[in-house]
Amino acid sequence: MRRCSAALVLVLLLAGCGGGAETTVLPAWESPSPTAPAPLTAKEAKGRYLAVVAPYNTALEELEAALKAGRPWRTVRGLARTVASTNAAHAEQLRTTVWPAKAQAPVAALLKENEVALRHWQLAAEADSAAVLMREIRAAAAHDGGAQADKVRVALGLPLYRDS
């Protein structure tokens, strides 16, 4: 009996037994607006930059060593593929990181130069001959972003790449 009366009370409350025709419309649920992450601190930015560029720098060094050692072009092409993939990954990480204000313009310049180099690294990775491979490696090297990377390092208080 108690359950029945409790259920009846609930039904009456839900039915709006007040006799009025007004209905209350609840606001639609909205997800909270995402807030932009704060820029990294100077210390965080140093560590983040070094972590982001390390795989790319390592891949470049391995490619350079293979070229100096006269490795077969197909081996070098495989290394160029690694350079292309690490280049793309590091560019994405640079792009999605919120850098301190003084590093934002140098990072943007580095990314712009990186876009040009990446196209050539991708072509090198797909080269069907030693001549095409070397042409694309030289084209990519012409846009290595070294000057821009030096400006990023200076903005972040890091030593230049060959000094570190």
C-alpha positions as CSV (number, residue, x, y, z in Angstrom):
1,M,0.0,0.0,0.0
2,R,2.8,2.3,0.9
3,R,4.5,1.7,-2.5
4,C,1.2,2.4,-4.3
5,S,0.7,5.7,-2.6
6,A,4.3,6.8,-3.1
7,A,4.0,5.9,-6.8
8,L,0.8,7.9,-7.0
9,V,2.4,10.9,-5.4
10,L,5.3,10.7,-7.8
11,V,3.0,10.4,-10.8
12,L,1.0,13.4,-9.7
13,L,4.2,15.5,-9.1
14,L,5.5,14.5,-12.5
15,A,2.1,15.2,-14.2
16,G,2.1,18.7,-12.7
17,C,-1.1,18.4,-10.7
18,G,-1.0,22.2,-10.1
19,G,-3.5,22.6,-12.9
20,G,-1.4,25.2,-14.8
21,A,-0.5,24.7,-18.4
22,E,3.0,26.1,-17.9
23,T,5.9,23.8,-18.6
24,T,9.4,24.4,-17.4
25,V,12.1,24.0,-20.1
26,L,15.4,23.2,-18.8
27,P,18.4,24.5,-20.8
28,A,20.1,22.1,-23.0
29,W,23.3,20.6,-21.6
30,E,26.4,22.1,-23.2
31,S,29.9,20.8,-22.8
32,P,32.1,23.3,-21.0
33,S,34.1,25.4,-23.5
34,P,37.7,24.2,-23.6
35,T,40.1,26.7,-22.2
36,A,43.3,27.2,-24.1
37,P,46.3,25.7,-22.3
38,A,48.7,28.1,-20.8
39,P,52.0,28.6,-22.5
40,L,54.9,26.5,-21.2
41,T,57.2,28.0,-18.7
42,A,60.8,28.6,-19.9
43,K,62.0,25.5,-18.2
44,E,59.2,23.3,-19.5
45,A,59.7,24.8,-23.0
46,K,63.4,23.9,-23.0
47,G,62.7,20.3,-22.1
48,R,59.8,20.0,-24.5
49,Y,61.7,21.4,-27.4
50,L,64.7,19.1,-26.9
51,A,62.3,16.1,-26.5
52,V,60.4,17.0,-29.7
53,V,63.5,17.5,-32.0
54,A,65.6,14.6,-30.6
55,P,64.2,11.8,-32.8
56,Y,64.4,14.0,-35.9
57,N,68.0,15.0,-35.2
58,T,68.9,11.4,-34.6
59,A,67.4,10.3,-37.9
60,L,69.3,13.1,-39.7
61,E,72.5,12.0,-38.1
62,E,72.0,8.4,-39.1
63,L,71.3,9.5,-42.7
64,E,74.4,11.6,-42.8
65,A,76.5,8.8,-41.5
66,A,75.1,6.4,-44.1
67,L,75.9,8.9,-46.9
68,K,79.4,9.4,-45.6
69,A,79.9,5.6,-45.4
70,G,78.7,5.2,-49.0
71,R,75.8,2.9,-48.1
72,P,73.6,1.6,-51.0
73,W,71.0,4.1,-52.1
74,R,68.1,1.8,-51.1
75,T,69.5,1.8,-47.5
76,V,69.8,5.6,-47.6
77,R,66.2,5.8,-49.0
78,G,65.0,3.8,-46.0
79,L,66.8,6.3,-43.7
80,A,65.2,9.1,-45.7
81,R,61.8,7.6,-45.0
82,T,62.6,7.6,-41.3
83,V,63.7,11.3,-41.6
84,A,60.4,12.1,-43.3
85,S,58.3,10.4,-40.6
86,T,60.2,12.0,-37.7
87,N,60.1,15.3,-39.5
88,A,56.3,15.2,-39.8
89,A,55.9,14.0,-36.2
90,H,58.2,16.8,-34.8
91,A,56.4,19.4,-36.9
92,E,53.1,18.3,-35.5
93,Q,54.4,18.4,-31.9
94,L,55.9,21.9,-32.5
95,R,52.7,23.1,-33.9
96,T,50.5,21.9,-31.1
97,T,52.6,23.0,-28.2
98,V,51.9,26.4,-26.7
99,W,55.3,28.0,-26.6
100,P,56.3,31.0,-24.4
101,A,55.7,34.3,-26.2
102,K,59.3,34.9,-27.1
103,A,59.6,31.5,-28.9
104,Q,56.3,31.6,-30.8
105,A,57.6,33.6,-33.9
106,P,60.9,31.5,-34.2
107,V,58.9,28.3,-33.9
108,A,56.4,29.5,-36.6
109,A,59.4,30.3,-38.9
110,L,60.9,26.9,-38.3
111,L,57.6,25.2,-39.1
112,K,57.3,27.2,-42.4
113,E,60.8,26.1,-43.5
114,N,60.0,22.6,-42.3
115,E,57.0,22.3,-44.6
116,V,59.3,22.8,-47.6
117,A,61.8,20.3,-46.4
118,L,59.2,17.7,-45.5
119,R,57.9,17.6,-49.1
120,H,61.4,16.8,-50.3
121,W,62.0,14.2,-47.5
122,Q,58.8,12.5,-48.6
123,L,59.9,12.5,-52.2
124,A,63.3,11.1,-51.2
125,A,61.6,8.3,-49.2
126,E,59.8,7.3,-52.4
127,A,62.7,7.8,-54.8
128,D,63.0,5.2,-57.5
129,S,66.7,5.9,-58.3
130,A,69.9,7.1,-56.6
131,A,69.8,10.3,-58.6
132,V,66.3,11.2,-57.5
133,L,67.1,10.3,-54.0
134,M,70.2,12.5,-53.9
135,R,68.3,15.4,-55.6
136,E,65.6,15.3,-53.0
137,I,68.0,15.0,-50.1
138,R,69.9,18.1,-51.3
139,A,66.6,19.9,-51.8
140,A,65.5,19.0,-48.3
141,A,68.9,20.0,-46.9
142,A,68.5,23.4,-48.5
143,H,65.5,23.9,-46.2
144,D,66.9,22.3,-43.1
145,G,65.6,25.0,-40.8
146,G,69.0,25.4,-39.1
147,A,68.9,29.2,-38.9
148,Q,65.3,29.1,-37.6
149,A,66.1,26.3,-35.1
150,D,69.0,28.4,-33.8
151,K,66.6,31.3,-33.2
152,V,64.2,29.0,-31.3
153,R,67.1,27.7,-29.2
154,V,68.3,31.3,-28.4
155,A,64.7,32.3,-27.5
156,L,64.5,29.3,-25.2
157,G,67.9,29.8,-23.7
158,L,69.4,26.6,-25.2
159,P,72.8,26.2,-26.7
160,L,73.0,26.0,-30.5
161,Y,72.5,22.4,-31.9
162,R,76.1,21.6,-32.7
163,D,77.2,23.1,-29.4
164,S,75.0,20.9,-27.2
